[in-house]
Structure formats: C-alpha cells, structure tokens
Amino acid sequence: MVSTPEHTAVLAVDSRCTHGEGVLWCEQRQALYWVDISEKRLWRHHPASAQSRYWTLPDRPGCIGLMDDGRVLIALAKAIGIVDPDTIEADVLPFEKLADVEADNPLTRSNDGRVDRHGNLVFGTMDEHDSKAARGAFYQFSLKHGLRALPLPGVSIPNSICFSLDGRTMYYCDSVRPQILCCDYDPETAQTTNTRVFTSLDRDDAEPDGSIIDSEGHLWNAQWRASRVVRYRPDGSAERVVQLPIKHPTCSAFGGAALDRLHVISSRLDHSADELARMPEAGSLFVCDLAIAGLPENRVASA
C-alpha cells in the first residue's frame, strides 16, 4: 500500500462481544445499533448519555436494517423478521417472522447485509460448518417482493455489502479471498450483471469484512486479522487507514450529529489466550473522529 494518512480509533463502548457485527447509526434516536452473532444479542448505545444495553434474540442475528417507523428488520440465522426495541422493557425481544431463509438447508445461516438505496435488505448466507465451502448465496428482501435470490455465484463468507451513491453498483466480497468485488445492480428486479474486482487487499493475511460508502463515494472496509479499516477511492486505490488496538474489526458506521465519527465494532473470535490478554477490549466498539462525513443509513421501505 502506498503511503496514506493514518488515524487511530479509541474505545467507545467496552462491550466485549463474542462476535460483534453490523453496526449502524440511527439518526432518529442518535444511537448506534449492532449485533453479537454468537450471543444472540442486539445492542444499542446512546453516545450523548453514554448509556448502553442489549436484548436477547431468539436466534443468532446476521445483520440488521432500520425501518422508517423506528423498528428494526433483522436477518436471524434462518428467518427474516421485525423487532421493536422501544416497545418492551424485558431483556428478550419478541420477533415477528416475515420469511424463512434457506429452511431446507440446516448447514447455513444469514451473515452480512445492508439496506440498499431503494429500501431493500440485501444480505448473504454462509455454511458455518465449513467456511471454505461456497454453499452460501445472496438475497434481496423487501416488504413488497419478499425474498428474492440474486444471480451471483455461491459464496463461502459473504461480506462487504454496500452500495454506490446512485444505488446501481453493489459492492461485496467472499472473505476467504483478499479482494472486494462489485457488480451492476438493479434494485427493482433483483438482478446483477458485470461482476468485476473493485480492489485487492495489500495483505494476504487480511480478510475483507464489512463495508460502507461515505458522502464522497469512497468505500471503507473493516479488515479481519489486520487491525484496520481502509478507505478506498472509487477507482479502488487506498486513500487512508484507521488503525485499531484490536485484531478483528468487523464493520463500521458513521455517526454523530455531523456523521463524521467513524464507529467500528469488533470480534473476540479466533484469538489465543495471549492475544486476549494483550487485547482485552476485543469485541468492543471503537470510534475515530474524521473530517469526512458519512451518509444517513438507508431505511427499509414500507410495502
């Protein structure tokens, strides 16, 4: 990687999730949401009050999307549905199921996903029993059309799902390969064409994880095993790096009133005892102030 500006993220919430993922900023509530896949939890944090809490879900969550009315669309391991954290004080969230996900395949579960510019949740599935087997698939879910498969090849670990400013390019990856792909994307028909390589990572030991697009159309990718989030220009060249004091950043989100604070969630998986002793805050949420703005999170469209 050529010389690029570097920043360092600091601890924001000492959550120590087993496998934190899918962080989002809700501008309506001025709060962050994320999931702990392994512990079946949905987290929420209000930076202004420094208050955090979590709810238990009926199964492992893969990803979430914000709805116009404040509820949360969530892809659990084998189902998509809605939860409403604001209507219940209990620790267990009721789940309103809308669709099954690969009900005939007990080996797979939902993984990374994001709401596109047109209000559809796009996500992938993976074989959690064999991370090298390309048995996963990509889907689009909407309240209007239900669940529709995207015509993309099978995938081992789907990640990096996000969309260009005009919503017509979809970025994604298979984390077992050190590259991020993109394709032309039609949100109305759930069709994809012209798949190509967007960028290749400069470290073979790094795995691309979650990605977001900022207000300038640049892509930010959290990189598993590399302790960093990298910002890529639209041409795929690296523009800057945010370093983290943990091994496995998984996903990031711009938040704050000006959307200029980069929040990064992380994982405690795949650590030795020595590594956890040196990085006790693994699995926590980190933040870095930047002179770059993100975008409001896309909302799930009503039917």
C-alpha positions in Angstrom: 0.0 0.0 0.0 1.3 3.4 -0.9 1.8 6.0 1.9 -1.6 7.1 3.2 -2.9 9.2 6.1 -3.4 7.2 9.2 -5.8 7.6 12.1 -6.2 5.7 15.3 -9.6 4.7 16.8 -10.1 4.7 20.6 -12.5 2.7 22.8 -16.1 4.0 22.8 -18.1 1.1 24.4 -16.4 -1.7 26.3 -18.9 -4.3 25.1 -16.5 -7.2 24.6 -18.9 -9.0 22.2 -18.0 -12.6 21.3 -18.7 -11.7 17.7 -19.8 -8.1 17.2 -21.1 -7.2 13.7 -23.3 -5.0 11.7 -23.1 -1.6 13.4 -25.5 1.1 12.2 -26.2 4.7 13.2 -29.9 5.7 13.7 -30.2 9.5 13.3 -33.7 9.4 14.6 -32.6 8.2 18.0 -29.0 9.4 17.8 -27.9 5.9 18.7 -25.9 3.0 17.5 -27.2 -0.5 16.9 -25.1 -3.6 16.4 -25.4 -7.3 16.9 -23.4 -10.0 18.7 -23.9 -13.0 16.5 -22.6 -15.6 18.9 -24.5 -14.4 21.9 -27.8 -13.8 20.0 -27.9 -10.1 21.1 -29.0 -6.8 19.7 -27.0 -3.9 21.2 -27.9 -0.2 21.4 -25.7 2.7 22.6 -26.6 6.4 23.0 -23.3 8.4 22.9 -24.9 11.5 24.4 -25.8 9.8 27.6 -23.1 7.0 27.4 -26.0 4.5 28.0 -25.8 1.0 26.5 -27.9 -2.1 26.7 -28.6 -5.3 24.8 -31.6 -7.5 24.2 -31.6 -11.3 23.6 -32.9 -12.6 20.3 -34.5 -16.0 19.5 -31.6 -16.9 17.3 -28.2 -15.7 16.0 -28.5 -12.4 14.1 -26.6 -11.9 10.9 -27.4 -8.3 10.0 -30.0 -5.6 10.6 -31.7 -2.7 8.8 -33.5 0.3 10.1 -37.2 0.8 9.3 -39.0 4.2 8.7 -41.1 3.7 11.8 -38.1 3.0 14.1 -38.4 -0.7 14.2 -35.6 -3.0 13.2 -35.6 -5.5 10.3 -33.3 -8.3 11.3 -32.0 -11.4 9.5 -31.6 -14.2 12.0 -29.8 -17.4 11.2 -32.8 -18.9 9.4 -35.5 -16.2 9.2 -36.1 -12.5 8.5 -38.4 -10.5 10.7 -39.0 -7.4 12.8 -38.2 -6.4 16.3 -39.1 -3.3 18.2 -36.7 -2.4 21.0 -38.8 0.7 22.0 -42.0 -1.2 23.0 -40.6 -3.6 25.6 -38.6 -3.3 28.8 -37.9 -7.0 29.0 -34.5 -8.4 28.1 -35.9 -10.8 25.4 -37.2 -9.2 22.2 -40.3 -10.7 20.5 -39.6 -11.5 16.9 -42.3 -11.1 14.1 -41.2 -13.5 11.4 -41.7 -12.4 7.8 -39.8 -15.1 5.8 -37.8 -18.2 6.2 -34.1 -18.2 4.9 -32.9 -21.5 3.4 -35.2 -23.5 5.6 -34.2 -26.7 3.7 -30.5 -26.3 4.4 -29.5 -26.8 8.1 -25.9 -26.0 7.4 -26.3 -22.3 6.5 -27.1 -19.1 8.4 -27.6 -15.5 7.5 -24.5 -13.2 7.6 -23.6 -9.7 6.4 -26.1 -7.4 4.8 -27.2 -3.8 4.3 -30.3 -1.9 3.1 -29.8 -0.6 -0.4 -30.7 2.9 -1.7 -34.2 1.7 -2.6 -35.2 0.2 0.8 -34.4 -3.5 0.2 -32.3 -5.5 2.6 -29.5 -7.3 0.7 -27.7 -10.0 2.6 -25.8 -13.2 2.2 -25.8 -16.7 3.8 -22.9 -18.9 4.7 -22.1 -22.5 5.6 -21.0 -22.1 9.2 -19.8 -25.7 9.4 -17.3 -25.4 6.5 -16.0 -21.9 6.0 -14.3 -22.9 2.7 -17.4 -24.4 1.1 -19.1 -21.9 -1.3 -22.6 -23.0 -0.2 -23.9 -19.5 0.6 -26.0 -17.2 -1.6 -27.0 -13.6 -1.8 -30.6 -12.4 -1.4 -32.7 -9.3 -1.5 -35.7 -8.9 0.9 -38.4 -6.3 0.8 -41.9 -6.0 2.3 -43.1 -5.6 -1.3 -41.4 -8.5 -3.0 -40.4 -10.8 -0.2 -37.2 -12.8 -0.6 -35.5 -12.9 -4.0 -32.2 -14.6 -4.8 -29.5 -12.5 -6.6 -27.9 -14.3 -9.5 -24.4 -14.3 -8.0 -22.1 -17.3 -7.7 -22.1 -19.4 -4.5 -20.1 -17.8 -1.6 -18.3 -19.1 1.4 -18.4 -16.0 3.7 -20.4 -13.1 2.3 -19.4 -9.7 3.5 -18.7 -6.1 2.4 -22.2 -5.5 1.1 -22.8 -1.8 0.4 -24.0 0.4 -2.5 -22.7 3.3 -4.6 -24.2 6.8 -4.2 -26.6 6.2 -7.1 -27.5 2.7 -5.8 -26.7 1.0 -9.1 -23.4 -0.6 -8.1 -23.3 -3.3 -5.4 -20.0 -4.0 -3.5 -19.5 -7.3 -1.9 -16.8 -10.0 -1.2 -16.2 -13.6 -0.2 -14.0 -13.1 2.8 -11.9 -16.2 2.0 -10.3 -14.2 -0.8 -8.4 -10.9 -0.2 -10.4 -8.8 -2.6 -13.6 -6.8 -2.8 -15.9 -7.3 -5.9 -18.6 -5.1 -7.4 -21.3 -5.5 -9.9 -24.1 -3.6 -11.7 -27.3 -3.9 -9.6 -30.9 -3.4 -10.5 -32.9 -3.0 -7.2 -36.3 -3.3 -9.0 -35.7 -6.7 -10.5 -33.0 -8.0 -8.0 -30.7 -8.7 -11.0 -26.9 -8.3 -11.1 -24.5 -8.2 -14.0 -20.9 -7.3 -14.9 -19.2 -8.6 -11.8 -15.6 -7.3 -11.5 -12.8 -6.8 -9.0 -13.1 -3.4 -7.2 -9.8 -3.8 -5.2 -7.3 -6.3 -3.9 -6.1 -6.1 -0.4 -2.3 -5.5 0.0 -2.0 -8.1 2.8 -2.6 -11.8 2.1 -3.4 -12.5 5.8 -6.2 -9.8 5.9 -9.8 -10.7 5.2 -12.3 -8.1 3.9 -15.2 -7.8 6.3 -18.0 -5.1 6.5 -18.0 -2.1 4.2 -19.8 1.3 4.0 -19.9 4.1 1.5 -19.3 7.7 2.6 -20.7 11.0 1.2 -17.8 11.3 -1.3 -18.5 7.8 -2.7 -15.4 6.2 -1.1 -15.6 2.7 0.4 -14.5 2.0 4.0 -13.7 -1.7 4.6 -13.0 -3.3 8.0 -10.3 -5.9 7.7 -10.3 -9.1 9.8 -6.9 -10.0 11.2 -5.4 -6.7 10.1 -6.4 -4.3 12.9 -7.6 -1.7 10.5 -10.3 0.0 8.4 -9.2 1.1 4.9 -10.8 3.9 2.9 -10.7 3.2 -0.9 -11.3 5.7 -3.7 -13.9 4.9 -6.3 -11.1 3.6 -8.5 -10.1 1.0 -5.9 -6.9 2.7 -4.7 -6.3 3.0 -0.9 -6.7 6.6 0.4 -6.3 6.3 4.2 -6.2 3.9 7.1 -7.8 3.8 10.5 -5.8 1.7 12.9 -7.4 -0.2 15.8 -5.9 -1.7 19.0 -7.6 -5.0 18.4 -7.1 -7.8 15.9 -10.6 -8.3 14.2 -12.6 -5.1 13.3 -15.7 -6.4 11.5 -17.9 -3.4 10.5 -18.0 0.4 10.7 -20.6 3.2 10.6 -20.5 6.9 10.5 -22.4 8.5 13.4 -22.8 11.7 15.4 -24.8 14.8 14.6 -22.5 15.6 11.7 -22.0 12.0 10.6 -18.2 12.5 11.0 -17.4 10.0 13.7 -16.4 6.5 12.4 -17.6 3.8 14.8 -16.0 0.3 14.4 -17.3 -2.9 16.1 -15.1 -5.9 16.6 -14.9 -9.6 17.5 -13.2 -11.8 20.1 -13.3 -14.9 17.9 -10.1 -16.5 16.7 -7.8 -15.2 19.5 -5.3 -17.1 21.5 -5.2 -16.6 25.3 -2.1 -14.5 24.9 -3.8 -12.3 22.3 -6.8 -11.7 24.5 -4.5 -10.8 27.4 -2.8 -8.2 25.2 -6.1 -7.0 23.6 -8.7 -7.3 26.4 -11.0 -4.9 24.6 -11.5 -7.2 21.6 -15.2 -7.3 20.7 -15.8 -3.7 21.8 -16.9 -0.6 19.9 -14.3 2.0 18.9 -14.5 5.5 17.5 -12.4 7.8 15.4 -13.2 11.5 14.6 -12.7 12.4 11.0 -13.1 15.4 8.7 -15.1 13.2 6.4 -18.9 12.7 6.5 -20.8 9.5 6.1 -24.4 9.1 4.9 -27.7 8.6 6.8 -28.5 4.9 6.9 -30.9 3.7 4.2 -34.3 2.8 5.6 -36.4 -0.3 4.8 -39.2 0.8 2.6 -42.8 0.1 3.6 -44.8 -2.2 1.5 
